[in-house]
């Protein structure tokens, strides 16, 4: 953790790698959540006609929506990091080229 006002230094490659890592985490969250779904089906095969089936279905749907929303936000944030890394690399390249031109002047 950096102190207030302290600079963070990283390369475009590090930023892009972080973005890719965040997207990978989001995809893993989705896969893991999919592996846990289906509880309502298991309940409904053993318990018939009770409010427990409806409550189980609502509970599962609710957490599935929450997990999906969190994974989608993470994936979007990872994509933003990757886009920022590409912009950063392009700006760095332009600045380096411009500075070389000034040196040759």
Secondary structure, DSSP 8 states (H G I E B T S, - for coil): ---TT------HHHHHHHHHHHHHHHHHHHHHHHHHTTHHHHHHHHS-SSHHHHHHHHHHHHHHHHHHHHHHHHHHHHHHHHHHHHHHHHHHHHHHHHHHHHHH-
